[in-house]
Amino acid sequence: MRFSVDAHAIGQHLTGNETYIRNLLTCFANLDRESEFVAYVSRPSAYAGIPSRFQTRLVSENPFIRLGVDLTRKLRQDRPDLVHVQYTAPLGCPVPVVVSVHDVSYLEHPEYFTRFRSWQLRNTVKRTVRSAARVFTPSDFSKQAILRAYALPDEKVMVMPNAVSSSFRPVPRETSQRWARAHREYSFPFILTVGDLQPRKNHLRLIRAFEEIVRAHPHLPHHLVMVGKETWYSDTVRTAAEKSPTGERIHFTGFVEDDELLRLYGACDLFVYPSLYEGFGLPILEAMACGRAVACSNTSAMPEVADSAALLFDPHSVSEMARAMRDLLLDAELRTRMERLGLHRATLFSWEKTARKTLDVYYEIAGRSRSRTLSAKPVTSLARS
């Protein structure tokens, strides 16, 4: 069999999308030694993120060129048994499609997007899911939202949970704190949050909740560290931080690579995830895997991911958010218990299990399509092109 994967997210700092496809490809390389894989990337620097035995093709970074011309042309040349995409399939796709749709926030909360981006996703994802052989999504919450939005048969939409990369693991807090002092000049204890600077990550209420904690407990020395890529909404978040009476205690790192993120998880006293809407919420599991207590929102897929291993709060309530963080900061016994529960919770999710289930679907769809139309031409060269 030959399987193609749209891996353009690798190297683009697309956070969850990149994490998802990178981990799947790594597991595919370990689990399936028989099939051929072709990955389509948008930057030469992404080649290093593709397993060495996979063939890698370069397509345009421009989504209109990639989806309108490049991918269709490459697929006609490579003649795979199927292609796996995230959200949007190329126009005139000549092979069966499986698509990963992580959430439908662009339908349920278009205010979180630019007007053009919301319009684009509404139109391209609708076309893709209706023609796809299978739709993958990471949570039951997202599955139900997809079924409601597109009136698809239940069996067409499959829950394929995300998981934590093995790079996220417990590191002694003292070791991580030394690193934070040396590399970030963080000589203070801190609360950590991770998420692109965009409206649905709810940074504005988090800043107000942090103000409330500092006002009620001035003896606490903690700062707030925000990890996340800059976006069109960044100025709004940064302005709110600058105007806050706790502005000198709020720090922005921008996007960071996983090795640095591991150290920041390890150095923090607690992790807070106040997002308004998530199809999964991978940073929750990452923080748990690093042995840190978590406070997170009680909306969308986040309770499904965190279960009883985090303190949940209403993300629209500043006071609830502040109370959850305060309880974890002030109650060492509670914090230790949540750290222990979180470590166990993170082990229940596995990229290998998700990759195995994904490959099973690939083989099911490929067998059906091959018997119908395709006779794939063997790839004899593994050269990058």
C-alpha positions as CSV (number, residue, x, y, z in Angstrom):
1,M,0.0,0.0,0.0
2,R,1.0,3.6,-0.5
3,F,-0.3,6.3,1.8
4,S,0.0,10.1,1.4
5,V,-0.2,12.6,4.2
6,D,-0.5,16.4,4.0
7,A,2.1,17.4,6.5
8,H,2.4,21.0,5.6
9,A,1.8,22.0,9.2
10,I,5.3,20.7,10.2
11,G,7.7,23.5,10.7
12,Q,4.9,26.2,10.5
13,H,4.4,26.6,14.3
14,L,0.8,25.5,13.9
15,T,0.9,24.1,17.4
16,G,-1.8,21.4,17.7
17,N,-2.0,20.6,14.0
18,E,1.7,20.2,13.8
19,T,2.0,18.2,17.0
20,Y,-0.8,15.8,15.7
21,I,0.7,15.0,12.3
22,R,4.3,14.9,13.5
23,N,3.4,12.3,16.2
24,L,1.3,10.2,13.8
25,L,4.1,10.0,11.2
26,T,6.7,9.0,13.9
27,C,4.4,6.2,15.0
28,F,3.6,5.1,11.5
29,A,7.4,4.6,10.9
30,N,7.6,2.3,13.9
31,L,4.3,0.4,13.3
32,D,4.2,-0.1,9.6
33,R,7.4,-1.3,7.8
34,E,5.6,-2.6,4.7
35,S,3.6,0.3,3.3
36,E,5.1,3.3,1.5
37,F,4.4,6.8,2.9
38,V,4.6,10.1,1.1
39,A,4.6,13.3,3.1
40,Y,3.9,16.7,1.6
41,V,5.6,19.6,3.4
42,S,5.8,23.3,2.7
43,R,9.3,24.1,3.9
44,P,12.6,22.4,3.3
45,S,13.4,22.7,7.0
46,A,10.5,20.4,7.7
47,Y,12.3,17.4,6.1
48,A,14.1,16.8,9.4
49,G,10.7,16.2,11.0
50,I,9.7,13.4,8.6
51,P,10.8,9.8,9.2
52,S,13.8,9.1,7.0
53,R,12.3,6.2,5.1
54,F,9.3,8.2,4.0
55,Q,9.3,10.1,0.6
56,T,8.9,13.8,1.1
57,R,7.5,16.2,-1.5
58,L,7.6,20.0,-1.3
59,V,4.4,21.9,-1.9
60,S,3.6,25.6,-1.7
61,E,3.2,27.5,1.6
62,N,0.4,29.4,0.0
63,P,-2.8,27.5,0.8
64,F,-4.5,28.5,-2.5
65,I,-1.6,27.1,-4.5
66,R,-1.1,24.1,-2.3
67,L,-4.8,23.1,-2.3
68,G,-5.7,24.3,-5.7
69,V,-2.7,23.1,-7.7
70,D,0.2,21.5,-6.0
71,L,-1.3,18.7,-4.0
72,T,-3.6,17.6,-6.8
73,R,-0.6,17.4,-9.2
74,K,1.5,15.5,-6.7
75,L,-1.2,13.1,-5.9
76,R,-1.7,12.3,-9.6
77,Q,2.0,11.7,-9.9
78,D,2.3,9.6,-6.8
79,R,-0.9,7.7,-7.1
80,P,-1.4,6.7,-3.5
81,D,-4.2,4.6,-2.2
82,L,-5.5,7.5,-0.1
83,V,-4.5,10.9,1.3
84,H,-4.9,12.1,4.9
85,V,-5.5,15.8,5.3
86,Q,-6.4,18.2,8.2
87,Y,-9.6,20.1,7.6
88,T,-9.3,20.7,3.9
89,A,-8.7,18.4,0.9
90,P,-7.2,19.6,-2.3
91,L,-9.5,20.6,-5.2
92,G,-10.1,17.9,-7.7
93,C,-8.5,15.3,-5.4
94,P,-7.9,12.1,-7.5
95,V,-7.7,9.7,-4.5
96,P,-9.9,8.8,-1.5
97,V,-9.6,11.2,1.4
98,V,-9.5,10.8,5.2
99,V,-9.7,14.1,7.1
100,S,-8.9,15.2,10.6
101,V,-11.2,17.9,11.9
102,H,-10.1,18.8,15.4
103,D,-13.1,21.0,16.2
104,V,-15.7,23.1,14.5
105,S,-15.1,26.4,16.4
106,Y,-15.2,28.2,13.1
107,L,-18.9,27.3,13.0
108,E,-19.9,27.6,16.6
109,H,-17.7,30.6,17.5
110,P,-16.7,32.5,14.3
111,E,-15.8,35.5,16.5
112,Y,-12.6,33.7,17.4
113,F,-11.4,34.0,13.8
114,T,-10.8,36.7,11.2
115,R,-13.8,37.0,8.9
116,F,-11.9,35.5,5.9
117,R,-10.6,32.6,7.9
118,S,-14.0,31.7,9.2
119,W,-15.5,31.9,5.7
120,Q,-12.7,29.8,4.2
121,L,-13.1,27.0,6.8
122,R,-16.9,27.0,6.6
123,N,-16.8,26.3,2.9
124,T,-13.7,24.1,2.5
125,V,-14.4,21.8,5.4
126,K,-18.0,21.3,4.4
127,R,-16.8,20.2,1.0
128,T,-14.1,17.9,2.5
129,V,-16.1,16.1,5.2
130,R,-19.0,15.3,2.8
131,S,-16.7,13.7,0.2
132,A,-14.3,12.1,2.7
133,A,-14.3,8.3,3.3
134,R,-13.7,8.9,7.1
135,V,-13.6,11.9,9.4
136,F,-11.2,11.7,12.4
137,T,-11.7,14.0,15.5
138,P,-10.0,13.8,18.9
139,S,-12.9,13.9,21.3
140,D,-16.5,12.8,21.7
141,F,-17.4,16.4,22.2
142,S,-16.0,17.3,18.7
143,K,-17.6,14.2,17.2
144,Q,-21.1,15.3,18.3
145,A,-20.4,18.8,17.1
146,I,-19.4,17.5,13.7
147,L,-22.4,15.3,13.4
148,R,-24.7,18.2,14.3
149,A,-23.0,20.5,11.9
150,Y,-22.8,18.3,8.8
151,A,-25.5,15.6,9.3
152,L,-23.0,12.8,8.6
153,P,-23.6,9.1,9.5
154,D,-22.4,8.3,13.0
155,E,-20.0,5.6,11.7
156,K,-18.3,8.0,9.4
157,V,-16.9,10.1,12.2
158,M,-14.3,8.4,14.4
159,V,-12.8,9.6,17.7
160,M,-9.0,9.4,17.5
161,P,-7.7,10.9,20.8
162,N,-4.6,13.0,20.9
163,A,-1.8,12.1,23.3
164,V,1.4,13.4,24.8
165,S,4.7,13.1,23.1
166,S,7.3,11.1,25.1
167,S,9.4,14.3,25.2
168,F,7.0,15.6,27.9
169,R,7.9,14.0,31.2
170,P,8.6,14.9,34.9
171,V,11.8,16.9,35.4
172,P,12.8,17.8,38.9
173,R,11.3,21.3,39.7
174,E,14.6,22.5,41.0
175,T,16.4,21.6,37.8
176,S,13.8,23.3,35.7
177,Q,13.8,26.4,37.9
178,R,17.6,26.7,37.5
179,W,17.1,26.5,33.8
180,A,14.4,29.2,33.9
181,R,16.7,31.5,35.9
182,A,19.6,31.0,33.6
183,H,17.8,31.1,30.2
184,R,14.7,33.3,30.9
185,E,15.8,35.2,34.0
186,Y,12.7,34.0,35.8
187,S,14.0,34.2,39.4
188,F,10.4,34.0,40.7
189,P,7.8,31.3,41.1
190,F,5.2,31.4,38.4
191,I,1.8,30.2,37.0
192,L,2.0,29.0,33.4
193,T,-0.4,29.1,30.5
194,V,0.1,27.8,27.0
195,G,-1.9,28.9,23.9
196,D,-1.6,31.2,20.9
197,L,-2.6,34.8,21.6
198,Q,-6.1,34.5,20.2
199,P,-9.6,35.3,21.6
200,R,-10.7,31.8,22.5
201,K,-7.7,31.2,24.7
202,N,-9.3,33.7,27.1
203,H,-6.1,35.5,28.1
204,L,-8.0,38.7,29.1
205,R,-10.0,37.0,31.8
206,L,-6.9,35.2,33.0
207,I,-5.1,38.5,33.5
208,R,-8.0,39.7,35.5
209,A,-8.1,36.5,37.6
210,F,-4.4,36.9,38.2
211,E,-5.0,40.5,39.4
212,E,-7.6,39.2,41.8
213,I,-5.2,36.6,43.3
214,V,-2.5,39.2,43.8
215,R,-4.9,41.7,45.3
216,A,-6.3,39.2,47.8
217,H,-3.0,37.6,48.6
218,P,-0.3,40.2,48.2
219,H,2.2,38.0,50.0
220,L,2.2,35.6,47.1
221,P,5.4,36.1,45.0
222,H,4.1,34.5,41.8
223,H,4.2,35.8,38.3
224,L,2.2,34.8,35.2
225,V,4.0,33.4,32.2
226,M,2.1,33.2,28.9
227,V,3.6,30.9,26.2
228,G,2.0,31.2,22.8
229,K,2.5,32.3,19.2
230,E,1.7,35.9,18.2
231,T,-1.4,36.4,16.2
232,W,-3.7,39.2,14.9
233,Y,-5.1,39.4,18.5
234,S,-1.7,39.8,20.2
235,D,-1.9,43.6,20.6
236,T,-5.2,43.3,22.5
237,V,-3.7,40.8,25.0
238,R,-0.4,42.7,25.4
239,T,-2.2,46.0,26.0
240,A,-4.4,44.4,28.7
241,A,-1.3,43.1,30.4
242,E,0.5,46.5,30.2
243,K,-2.6,48.3,31.7
244,S,-2.9,45.7,34.5
245,P,-1.8,46.7,38.0
246,T,0.1,43.4,37.9
247,G,1.7,44.1,34.5
248,E,5.2,43.9,35.8
249,R,4.5,40.3,36.8
250,I,3.1,39.2,33.4
251,H,5.6,37.7,30.8
252,F,5.2,36.7,27.2
253,T,7.6,34.2,25.6
254,G,6.1,33.9,22.1
255,F,6.2,30.5,20.5
256,V,8.7,28.0,22.1
257,E,10.0,24.7,20.9
258,D,9.1,21.5,22.9
259,D,12.4,21.3,24.7
260,E,12.0,24.7,26.2
261,L,8.3,24.1,26.8
262,L,9.3,21.0,28.8
263,R,11.4,23.2,31.1
264,L,8.7,25.8,31.6
265,Y,6.2,23.1,32.5
266,G,8.7,21.7,34.9
267,A,9.5,25.1,36.5
268,C,6.0,26.3,37.1
269,D,4.0,25.9,40.3
270,L,0.8,25.2,38.5
271,F,-0.6,25.2,35.0
272,V,-3.8,27.0,34.0
273,Y,-5.8,26.6,30.8
274,P,-8.7,29.0,30.6
275,S,-9.7,28.4,27.0
276,L,-13.3,29.1,26.0
277,Y,-13.5,26.3,23.5
278,E,-11.3,23.3,22.6
279,G,-11.7,20.2,20.5
280,F,-9.2,18.5,22.8
281,G,-6.8,20.7,24.8
282,L,-3.5,19.0,24.5
283,P,-1.5,21.3,26.8
284,I,-3.6,20.0,29.7
285,L,-2.2,16.5,29.1
286,E,1.3,17.9,28.5
287,A,1.3,19.7,31.9
288,M,0.0,16.6,33.6
289,A,2.7,14.4,32.0
290,C,5.3,16.8,33.4
291,G,3.9,16.3,36.9
292,R,2.2,19.7,37.3
293,A,-1.2,20.4,38.9
294,V,-3.7,21.7,36.4
295,A,-6.7,24.1,36.6
296,C,-8.7,24.3,33.4
297,S,-12.0,25.3,31.9
298,N,-15.1,23.1,32.3
299,T,-16.4,23.7,28.8
300,S,-16.2,21.8,25.4
301,A,-13.8,18.9,25.4
302,M,-11.7,19.9,28.3
303,P,-13.6,18.0,31.1
304,E,-13.4,14.9,28.8
305,V,-9.6,15.2,28.7
306,A,-8.9,16.3,32.3
307,D,-11.6,14.1,33.9
308,S,-11.1,14.3,37.7
309,A,-7.3,15.0,37.5
310,A,-7.7,18.8,37.3
311,L,-9.6,21.6,39.1
312,L,-12.3,22.8,36.7
313,F,-13.8,26.3,36.5
314,D,-16.2,28.3,34.4
315,P,-13.9,30.2,32.0
316,H,-16.4,33.1,31.8
317,S,-16.1,33.6,35.6
318,V,-13.0,35.5,36.7
319,S,-13.7,34.7,40.3
320,E,-14.0,31.0,39.7
321,M,-10.8,31.0,37.7
322,A,-9.0,32.9,40.5
323,R,-10.4,30.5,43.1
324,A,-9.1,27.4,41.4
325,M,-5.6,28.9,40.9
326,R,-5.6,30.2,44.5
327,D,-6.6,26.8,46.0
328,L,-3.8,25.1,44.1
329,L,-1.2,27.7,45.2
330,L,-2.2,27.8,48.8
331,D,-3.0,24.1,49.5
332,A,0.2,22.1,49.1
333,E,-1.7,18.8,49.8
334,L,-4.3,19.5,47.1
335,R,-1.6,20.5,44.7
336,T,0.4,17.3,45.3
337,R,-2.8,15.1,44.9
338,M,-3.6,16.8,41.6
339,E,-0.1,16.3,40.4
340,R,-0.3,12.6,41.1
341,L,-3.7,12.2,39.5
342,G,-2.5,14.1,36.4
343,L,0.5,12.0,35.9
344,H,-1.7,8.9,35.8
345,R,-4.3,10.6,33.6
346,A,-1.7,11.4,31.0
347,T,-0.6,7.8,30.7
348,L,-4.1,6.8,29.5
349,F,-3.6,8.5,26.2
350,S,-1.2,7.0,23.6
351,W,-0.1,8.2,20.2
352,E,0.7,4.6,19.3
353,K,-2.9,3.5,20.0
354,T,-4.2,6.4,17.9
355,A,-1.7,5.6,15.1
356,R,-2.7,1.9,15.1
357,K,-6.4,2.8,14.8
358,T,-5.6,5.3,12.0
359,L,-3.6,2.7,10.0
360,D,-6.5,0.3,10.4
361,V,-8.8,2.8,8.7
362,Y,-6.1,3.5,6.0
363,Y,-6.0,-0.2,5.1
364,E,-9.8,-0.5,5.1
365,I,-10.2,2.5,2.7
366,A,-7.2,1.6,0.6
367,G,-8.3,-2.0,0.1
368,R,-11.7,-0.8,-1.0
369,S,-10.2,1.8,-3.4
370,R,-7.6,-0.5,-4.8
371,S,-10.1,-3.1,-5.7
372,R,-12.0,-0.4,-7.5
373,T,-9.5,1.7,-9.4
374,L,-6.0,2.1,-8.2
375,S,-2.9,0.1,-9.1
376,A,-0.2,2.0,-7.4
377,K,3.2,2.4,-9.1
378,P,6.0,1.4,-6.7
379,V,8.3,4.1,-5.4
380,T,11.8,3.1,-6.1
381,S,13.6,6.2,-4.9
382,L,13.4,7.7,-1.4
383,A,14.9,11.0,-2.6
384,R,13.3,14.2,-1.4
385,S,11.5,16.1,-4.2
